[in-house]
Amino acid sequence: MAKTKRKTPSESEIAKHALLRVMRDWSEDAYQAGWHDGLEITIWRMIQMWKAGDPNVRELDAAMFRYLSEKAKGWWMWDEDAQHGCGCPVFVPMKTWKGVYAKLMDYAEQAKKEGSNNDTTA
């Protein structure tokens, strides 16, 4: 019987799955949840803060997430409609993630402005 040759996963595929694993582990450690609501945003912000020189960010964590996302060429995010509406993390290309993140930040900024406009003082 001839052995079938296994295909070795690419560096990108390995990084993609490692990124998912460390994101889930980080969620468990920080929130005792397999995927805390907004996890992908929290970790992405941490990377941005680290790149900006924030001394309060754990450098090793931020560097690891950045390294893996660059090697994977994408990011994991929660998709509520995946798994027949049960939701699960899905991998998206980096360009897609950056667009989603920008829209979320625009939405948050708009909500913040509307909230401050609705504040009234007696």
C-alpha positions in Angstrom: 0.0 0.0 0.0 1.5 3.3 -1.1 1.7 6.1 1.5 -0.1 9.3 0.5 2.1 12.3 0.9 0.7 14.9 3.3 0.7 18.5 2.3 2.6 20.6 4.8 0.5 23.6 5.9 1.8 27.0 4.8 3.4 29.5 7.2 0.2 31.6 6.7 -2.1 28.7 7.6 0.0 27.9 10.7 -0.1 31.5 11.8 -3.8 31.7 11.2 -4.6 28.8 13.5 -2.0 29.9 16.1 -3.6 33.4 16.1 -7.1 31.9 16.8 -5.7 29.7 19.6 -3.9 32.6 21.3 -6.9 34.9 21.0 -9.1 32.3 22.6 -6.5 31.6 25.3 -6.2 35.4 26.0 -10.0 35.6 26.2 -10.1 32.7 28.7 -7.3 34.3 30.8 -8.7 37.8 30.8 -12.5 37.1 30.8 -13.0 33.4 31.6 -14.8 33.2 28.2 -13.9 31.3 25.1 -14.6 34.4 23.0 -15.5 37.6 25.0 -17.8 40.0 23.3 -15.6 42.5 21.3 -12.4 40.4 21.8 -11.2 41.1 18.3 -11.5 44.9 18.9 -10.0 44.8 22.4 -6.9 43.0 21.1 -6.6 45.1 18.0 -6.7 48.3 20.1 -4.0 46.8 22.3 -1.8 46.4 19.3 -2.4 50.0 18.2 -1.7 51.3 21.7 1.5 49.3 21.8 2.6 50.6 18.4 1.9 54.1 19.7 4.3 53.5 22.7 1.7 53.0 25.5 3.7 51.7 28.5 0.7 50.0 30.0 0.4 47.4 27.2 2.0 44.0 27.8 4.6 44.2 25.1 5.0 40.4 24.5 1.2 40.0 24.0 0.9 42.9 21.6 4.0 41.8 19.7 2.7 38.2 19.4 -0.7 39.2 18.1 0.8 41.6 15.6 3.4 39.0 14.4 0.8 36.3 14.0 -1.7 38.6 12.2 1.0 39.8 9.8 2.1 36.2 9.0 -1.6 35.1 8.7 -2.4 38.1 6.6 -5.7 38.6 8.4 -7.6 38.7 11.6 -10.2 36.7 13.4 -13.6 38.3 14.2 -16.9 37.1 15.6 -19.6 36.5 13.1 -23.0 36.1 14.7 -24.5 34.6 11.5 -21.9 31.8 11.2 -22.7 28.2 12.3 -26.4 28.5 11.4 -26.9 31.6 13.5 -25.0 30.4 16.5 -22.0 32.5 15.8 -18.3 31.7 15.8 -15.0 33.4 15.0 -14.2 33.7 11.3 -11.0 34.6 9.6 -11.0 37.6 7.3 -8.2 39.1 5.2 -6.4 42.1 6.8 -7.9 44.6 4.3 -11.4 43.4 5.2 -10.7 43.6 9.0 -9.3 47.1 8.7 -12.5 48.2 6.9 -14.7 46.6 9.5 -12.6 48.1 12.4 -12.8 51.6 10.8 -16.6 51.4 10.5 -16.9 50.2 14.1 -14.8 53.1 15.3 -16.8 55.6 13.2 -20.0 54.2 14.6 -18.6 54.4 18.2 -17.5 58.0 17.6 -20.8 59.0 16.2 -22.7 57.4 19.1 -20.4 59.2 21.5 -21.1 62.6 19.8 -24.9 61.9 19.8 -24.7 61.0 23.5 -23.0 64.2 24.4 -25.4 66.2 22.3 -28.3 64.6 24.2 -26.9 65.5 27.7 -28.9 68.3 29.3 -28.1 70.2 32.4 -30.7 71.6 34.8 
